[in-house]
Amino acid sequence: MVYAISLSAEELNDIDWQLQLDQFMGKTMGSSMRPRDLSPQVTLVFARTHPVSGTAGPTYLLRWLGVVKHPKGRKVATRDALIRVEPLWRSPVPVELTTVTASLSREDAAELAPLLSSEVAVLPDELGQRLVAALREQGPRFAELLDRLTSVADQAPFDSSRAEDRSWQEQYDSARLALTIGEFPLAPLSAWLRPPSRHDTYLAGMIPQPSEQSLIEHDAAHSIPGPRLLRPWDGPDFRCDIHVFEHEGRYIEVANVNATPVEGRLGSDLIYYHEATGSFVMVQYKRRPPAERWVYVDDRLRDQLDRLEAVAQASRRPLSPHDWRWGSDPCFLKLAYWPEDSRADPGGPAPGMYLPLSYVRLLLQDDCTRGPNGGRRLGYSYADRHLINSQFVELVKHGLAGTVGTSREELLALGAERALEGYSVTIAAELGDGRHPGETVRERQRRAHSRKAGKRQAKKRAPATLSKIGQSNSTLLGDQMSFFEPDEDASG
């Protein structure tokens, strides 16, 4: 099955800069047009040029290729449903549809033409296969890109009964959470295949983005450096994979670190480090069983809380205004929830509840967390207050939570220590471009208060004269977390 999206050339030009930034496209389609099979599928995005006098009809220029996904439960009207195209990669070269269909039969070409008159069309299986085969004949760059997209579309859902899938799922979510805090596009994380070894990290399975300038036409495609703050750990005990993400002149290095076989891992950690302020927050994951709204507090969890207490001691006393934090808690427990059939969904972080460490201590001293048999529980019915994804992200993004004065050496030592203790560790370090350590506190605050600033700058650099995006609901481009974030309270 292949999806075809057709927008006017003017509309596609207007949003070109934002597609390059976000690497995804949101669309609506009539619910009656949705196929029974809602699995991810390869998608072709065409620019439609209106016919001029004397021509038979409009022309179609292939501009983008991606993978369509159907966010569950997302509707914008009674008869409309949302789809999301992600990842979204630029066509190696703009190619007219007539050039591609020249090798197709007249019957195929005649069947295709009326389908493209709709903004979103689901092509019949055989016709879609023949169109993709014809597109492969346009050259090796098309074949390579289609191979990547097919791999993304065909990936199997995570199976929570398998230890490696649970570990990859948590590492993937840790990376999504880090990129969301830093306001980096999430799309690259969804291009993934299962690594060759079950003991490998999630990042070991990432499909690298096409690197040719003609393939993606991104002005930073060749300027992304290697990691300069994080480093691979030496020794046979460590498996460390590092990936660098760039967005508007800012960089974030993300490392997955494993030091134990997958069966022996105690869970997953995220350590998010902001280089300019020398501050990190740590999130320890605790999986909530799909059938329950709470977790048991056993001896292992109590020992994990004690170890988090030791981590919190890395923070120093604030000596200047920008060192001030909302509280003294740099460590959080996330009770996370995943549906049974979860794929590498490009949306926001998995739903769950964030509990600061000191708050957990108070909860466990209070009768509110006692279960029916006297044991202790943590969950939605056992805590009157908690943070959700959006609240936690805003807290960290504004620098209101985290340690004070943590050095790179302390960060690396903590990552190694946690990995050796049996945790799967994700370290995300946000930094500048190498000429300076990154945003100042004031610059960070200004960006946090104005999400559109980066997009305005990107729009100024766009090669074409661009106009304001139309308010039509036919093309929906919004905040990656808030617009497509799962309804966290729906599951708890």
Buried (B, 14 or more C-beta within 10 A) or exposed (E): BBBBBBBBBEBBBBBBBBBBBBBBBBBBBEEEEBEEEBBBBBBBBBBBBEEEEEEEEBBBBBBBBBBBBBBEEBEEEEEBBBBBBBBBBBBBEEBBBEEBBEBBEEEBBEBBBEBBEBBBBBBBEEBBEBBBEBBBEBEEBBBBBBEBBBBBBEBEBBEBEEBBBBBBBBBBBBBBBBBBBBBBBBBBBBBBBBBEEBBBBBBBBBBEBBEEEEBBBBEEBEEBEEBEBBEEBEEEEBBBBBBBBBBBEBBBBBBBBBBBEBEEBBBBBBBBBBBBBBBBBBBBBBBBEEEEBBBBBEEEBEEBBEBBEEBBEBBEEEEEEBBEBEEBBBBBBBBBBBBEEBBBBBBBBBBBBBBBBBBBEEBBEEEEBEBEEEEBBBBBEBBEEBBBBBEBBBBBBBBEBBBBBBEBEBBBEBBBBBBBBBBBBBBBBBBBEEEEBBBBBEEBBEBBEEEEEBBEEBBEEBEEEBEEBEEEEBBBBEBBBEBBBBEBEEBB
